[in-house]
Amino acid sequence: MSTAQSDFDDFDEGDGSTGLSVIQSPGLAGAMERATIDGQIATAKKWPRNVEKVVEAIYRLATKNDETAEMCVYALPRGNKAIKGPSIRFAEIVVQLWGNCRTDAKVVDIDRANKMVVAEGMFHDLESNTATKATTNRRIVNSRGGLYSDDMIIVTGNAACSIARRNAILSGVPQAVWADAYEKCESMTSGDIKTLVARREKAVKAFARFGVKPEQIFVLLDVANLEGITLEHMPTLLGAYNALKAGDTTVEQLFGAKPGNGDAKKKGDLDAFAEGDKPKEEMHDKTTGEIKDEQKTSTDEKKPADDKAAPAAQSAGPTAQGSDKPASESPAGSKTPTTEAEYEAAAIAFIDAFTGTAPELSAWYTGDKALRNACGVGRVVRDRVAKKINDKFPEPQS
């Protein structure tokens, strides 16, 4: 029997009333994919790339302006030096202009036992018919040893796919093609002495969106103050910001918890968000520094009721927790919202009192989806809550 006849035998003819068929064999799908790739290879060989023009195009586009050049570099400080390299944005420029190629990335394993996700990136050069794969592992555990929530695992998986795809592309395309463009991007990121003052101030302010204080940046770069940031530090500074923005790293991984600057609380809040919880209520009055009346307990004595109330507070969604008002005065009281109106009032109060960072607040909102559904929250209320979050953390002005 011929292959074509065998493929036709794999169709279910149904009852003959509609003339529609159902493919039952995965073999046909594989054959169709192979035929598609064979067609792409034939097209690539018919219209091959001009390598010299590609090199020029990559250089011209990557170095088009300072903003584009900055996006093409990432930096991850490790120990006393920074590991710098081309970012996923740079890899996207390379793969688009190289042409006649295929690229893909996917999560191949979520290893909950070892607490990591594994992503695989693929690059296939259709002209030379060579393929490159790159595998990346990312941890899905917080500093307390707890496993991330499902939403945070998805975010981490996407970041791992981005890294794996970048590595596959830059391994598949010869380095000689893009090396000059990348070196120029690094040079442009450094800038010159005339623009140093304005650029470093802008860079430091950009980190504030992630809740990073200038003092943390100074420790990271091993400088005493803002004036200590020189041209040599700029690629590392901007590269670290790009890595943070792209999800290649986190605030905790990049800066850690610095004593005396309040980051220990932010670190704990970030872990809580990763597990789907809310940040703990402030124990002290922000103005006077005194312990709040309703929470005045000795350091060696705890109320038994507190231990019982904690699980309920963690699962309650947007309650009065985090608000400066007593629970009885908050929009939703201390109970879990059960209606759309109660949810909106509690969520708005929670956002107003929130003292963390934009990513943390966004993670809370994502993790609160089940409660919104349970309360029957419609699009209008969801939009109002989302707008409140955006108003709390507006996009930085360039």
C-alpha positions in Angstrom: 0.0 0.0 0.0 1.3 3.4 -0.9 1.9 6.1 1.8 -0.8 8.3 0.3 -3.3 5.4 0.5 -2.3 4.7 4.1 -2.9 8.3 5.0 -6.4 8.2 3.5 -7.1 5.0 5.5 -6.4 7.0 8.7 -9.5 9.1 8.2 -12.8 8.4 9.9 -15.4 8.6 7.2 -18.2 9.2 9.8 -21.8 8.5 8.8 -21.3 10.1 5.4 -24.0 12.7 6.1 -21.7 15.7 6.3 -18.7 14.9 4.2 -16.4 15.9 7.2 -13.5 13.7 8.2 -11.6 13.4 11.5 -7.8 12.7 11.6 -7.2 9.9 14.0 -3.5 9.2 13.4 -0.7 11.5 14.6 1.4 10.3 11.8 -0.3 12.5 9.3 0.2 15.6 11.4 3.9 14.8 11.6 4.1 14.3 7.8 2.4 17.7 7.3 4.9 19.4 9.6 7.8 17.8 7.8 6.4 18.9 4.5 6.1 22.5 5.8 9.7 22.5 7.0 10.9 21.0 3.7 9.1 23.8 1.9 10.7 26.4 4.1 14.1 24.9 3.4 13.5 25.0 -0.3 12.5 28.6 -0.2 15.5 29.5 1.9 17.9 27.9 -0.5 16.2 29.6 -3.4 16.6 33.1 -1.9 19.7 32.9 0.3 20.7 35.7 2.7 23.4 38.2 1.9 25.6 37.9 5.0 27.3 41.3 4.5 24.0 43.1 4.3 22.7 41.3 7.3 25.8 42.3 9.4 25.2 46.0 8.3 21.5 45.8 9.1 22.0 44.4 12.6 24.6 47.0 13.4 22.4 49.8 12.0 19.2 48.8 13.8 20.8 47.8 17.2 22.6 51.1 17.4 19.8 53.3 16.0 19.6 55.4 19.2 20.6 55.3 22.9 17.3 53.8 24.0 17.6 50.8 21.6 21.2 50.2 22.5 20.4 50.2 26.2 17.7 47.5 25.6 20.3 45.3 23.9 22.5 44.8 27.0 21.8 43.0 30.2 23.9 42.8 33.3 23.7 40.5 36.4 26.1 41.5 39.2 27.7 38.4 40.6 30.2 38.8 43.5 32.6 41.7 42.8 31.9 41.8 39.0 29.0 42.0 36.6 28.1 39.4 34.1 27.1 41.3 31.0 25.8 40.0 27.7 23.3 40.5 24.8 19.6 40.7 25.9 16.6 39.0 24.4 15.8 42.3 22.6 19.2 42.1 20.9 18.6 38.4 20.0 15.2 39.4 18.4 17.0 41.9 16.2 19.5 39.3 15.2 17.0 36.6 14.3 14.7 38.9 12.3 17.5 40.2 10.2 19.4 36.9 9.8 16.3 35.5 8.2 15.6 32.0 6.7 15.3 30.5 10.1 12.9 29.1 12.7 12.9 29.7 16.4 10.8 28.5 19.3 10.9 28.1 23.1 8.7 26.1 25.6 8.7 24.8 29.1 9.5 21.1 29.0 9.3 20.3 32.7 7.9 21.7 35.9 9.9 19.8 38.6 8.0 20.5 41.8 10.2 18.0 43.7 13.4 19.8 42.9 11.5 23.2 42.7 12.5 24.3 39.3 11.2 24.8 35.8 13.1 23.7 32.7 12.7 25.6 29.4 14.1 24.6 26.0 14.9 27.1 23.2 15.4 26.0 19.6 17.0 27.7 16.6 16.9 26.2 13.1 18.9 27.7 10.3 16.9 26.7 7.1 19.8 27.5 4.7 22.4 25.3 6.3 19.8 23.0 7.8 21.5 23.1 11.2 19.7 23.3 14.5 20.7 24.5 18.0 19.0 23.9 21.3 19.5 25.6 24.6 18.1 24.5 28.0 17.6 26.8 31.0 16.6 26.0 34.6 14.9 28.5 36.8 14.2 28.1 40.5 10.5 28.3 41.7 11.2 28.5 45.4 11.3 31.6 47.6 13.8 32.3 50.3 11.8 30.5 52.9 11.9 27.3 50.9 8.2 27.4 49.9 7.1 26.6 46.4 5.8 29.4 44.2 2.1 29.8 43.5 0.8 28.6 40.1 0.7 32.2 38.7 4.3 32.8 39.8 5.4 29.5 38.2 3.9 30.6 34.9 5.8 33.9 35.1 9.0 32.1 35.9 8.4 29.7 33.1 7.9 32.6 30.6 11.2 34.2 31.8 13.0 30.8 31.4 11.6 30.5 27.8 12.9 34.0 27.0 16.4 33.2 28.2 16.5 29.8 26.5 15.3 31.3 23.2 17.9 34.1 23.4 20.7 31.5 24.1 19.6 29.3 21.2 19.5 32.3 18.7 22.9 33.7 19.7 24.4 30.2 19.6 22.9 29.4 16.2 23.9 32.7 14.5 27.7 33.0 14.2 29.1 35.5 16.7 31.1 37.2 14.0 27.8 38.4 12.5 26.6 40.3 15.6 29.7 40.9 17.8 30.5 44.4 16.4 26.9 45.6 16.9 26.8 44.4 20.5 30.1 46.0 21.4 28.8 49.3 20.0 25.7 48.9 22.1 27.8 48.5 25.2 29.8 51.6 24.2 26.6 53.7 23.7 25.2 52.5 27.0 28.2 53.9 28.8 27.6 57.3 27.1 29.9 60.2 27.6 30.8 62.6 30.3 28.5 65.3 29.0 25.4 63.1 29.5 26.5 61.2 32.6 24.8 63.3 35.2 21.4 63.2 33.6 21.6 59.5 32.5 22.6 58.2 35.9 19.9 60.1 37.7 17.3 58.8 35.2 18.6 55.3 35.7 18.4 55.4 39.5 14.9 56.8 39.3 13.8 54.0 36.9 14.7 51.4 39.6 12.2 53.1 42.0 9.4 51.5 40.0 10.5 48.1 41.5 10.8 49.5 45.0 14.7 49.7 44.8 16.2 52.5 46.9 19.3 54.5 45.7 21.3 53.1 48.7 20.8 49.5 47.4 22.1 50.6 44.0 25.2 52.2 45.6 25.9 48.9 47.4 25.4 46.9 44.2 27.9 49.1 42.3 30.2 49.4 45.3 30.1 53.3 45.3 29.5 55.7 48.2 26.9 57.9 46.5 25.3 59.0 43.2 28.4 61.0 42.2 30.4 57.8 42.5 28.6 56.3 39.6 30.9 56.7 36.6 30.8 55.9 32.9 32.2 52.5 33.6 29.2 51.7 35.9 26.5 52.7 33.4 26.5 49.4 31.3 26.1 47.5 34.5 23.5 49.8 35.9 21.3 49.9 32.8 21.9 46.2 32.1 20.7 45.2 35.6 17.6 47.3 35.0 16.9 45.6 31.7 17.4 42.2 33.3 15.0 43.1 36.0 12.4 44.5 33.6 12.7 41.4 31.3 12.3 39.0 34.2 15.8 37.5 33.9 16.2 38.2 37.6 14.3 39.6 40.6 14.8 42.4 43.1 15.6 39.8 45.8 18.2 38.0 43.6 19.8 41.3 42.4 19.9 43.2 45.7 19.1 40.8 48.5 18.0 42.2 51.9 20.1 45.0 53.1 20.2 45.7 56.9 18.6 48.9 58.0 16.8 49.9 54.8 13.5 48.1 55.2 14.1 45.6 52.5 13.8 42.7 54.9 10.1 43.5 55.0 9.8 43.8 51.2 11.6 40.5 50.9 9.1 38.8 53.2 6.2 40.5 51.3 7.6 39.3 48.0 7.7 35.7 49.3 4.2 36.0 50.6 3.0 37.3 47.2 4.7 34.3 45.5 2.7 32.0 47.7 -0.6 33.9 47.0 -0.7 35.7 50.4 -0.9 39.4 51.3 1.8 41.5 53.0 1.7 41.7 56.8 0.2 44.7 58.4 2.5 47.4 59.6 3.3 46.9 63.3 4.3 50.6 64.0 2.7 53.9 63.4 4.6 55.5 60.5 4.5 59.0 62.0 5.3 58.4 65.7 7.1 55.0 65.5 4.9 53.7 68.3 3.3 50.2 68.3 -0.3 50.4 67.3 -2.7 50.0 70.2 -4.5 46.9 68.8 -1.1 45.2 68.4 0.6 46.1 71.7 1.9 42.8 73.0 5.1 41.9 74.8 7.9 40.3 72.8 7.8 37.2 74.9 4.0 36.8 74.9 1.7 36.1 72.0 -2.1 35.9 72.0 -3.3 32.4 71.0 -6.0 34.0 68.8 -3.3 35.5 66.6 -2.1 32.1 65.4 -5.7 31.1 64.6 -6.5 34.3 62.8 -3.4 34.2 60.5 -4.6 31.5 58.1 -8.0 33.1 57.8 -6.4 36.5 57.0 -4.1 34.9 54.4 -7.0 33.4 52.5 -9.4 36.2 52.8 -8.3 38.2 49.8 -8.6 42.0 50.1 -9.7 42.5 53.7 -8.8 45.3 56.1 -5.3 43.9 56.4 -2.7 46.5 55.5 -5.2 49.4 56.3 -4.4 52.1 58.8 -8.1 51.9 59.9 -9.3 49.5 62.5 -11.1 46.5 61.0 -14.5 47.8 62.1 -14.0 51.0 60.1 -12.6 49.4 56.9 -15.0 49.0 53.9 -15.2 45.2 54.2 -14.5 44.8 57.9 -12.4 41.8 58.8 -14.5 39.3 56.9 -13.9 37.9 53.4 -15.9 39.8 50.8 -18.8 37.9 49.4 -20.3 40.4 46.9 -19.0 42.6 44.1 -19.5 45.8 46.1 -17.7 44.4 49.2 -14.8 43.3 47.1 -14.4 46.6 45.3 -14.5 48.6 48.6 -12.0 46.2 50.3 -9.7 46.2 47.2 -9.6 50.0 47.0 -8.8 50.3 50.7 -6.1 47.7 50.4 -4.4 49.5 47.4 -4.6 52.9 49.2 -2.8 51.5 52.2 -0.3 49.3 50.3 3.4 50.3 50.8 5.1 47.7 48.7 6.3 47.8 45.0 4.4 47.7 41.7 5.4 44.0 40.9 4.2 43.0 44.4 0.8 44.7 44.0 0.4 43.2 40.5 1.2 39.7 41.9 -1.5 40.3 44.6 -4.1 41.2 42.0 -3.2 38.2 39.9 -3.4 35.8 42.9 -6.8 37.3 44.0 -8.6 36.0 40.8 -10.4 33.2 42.6 -11.9 35.6 45.1 -13.0 38.0 42.4 -14.8 35.1 40.6 -16.4 34.0 43.8 -17.7 37.5 44.5 -19.0 37.8 40.9 -16.9 40.8 40.1 -17.7 42.1 36.6 -15.5 43.9 34.1 -16.5 47.4 35.2 -15.3 46.8 38.8 -12.2 45.0 37.6 -11.3 47.9 35.4 -11.8 50.4 38.3 -9.5 48.3 40.5 -6.9 47.9 37.8 -7.0 51.7 37.2 -6.5 52.3 40.9 -3.4 50.1 40.7 -2.1 52.0 37.7 -2.7 55.3 39.5 -0.8 54.0 42.5 2.2 53.2 40.3 2.2 55.3 37.1 4.6 54.7 34.3 7.8 56.7 34.8 8.1 59.7 32.5 11.1 59.7 30.2 
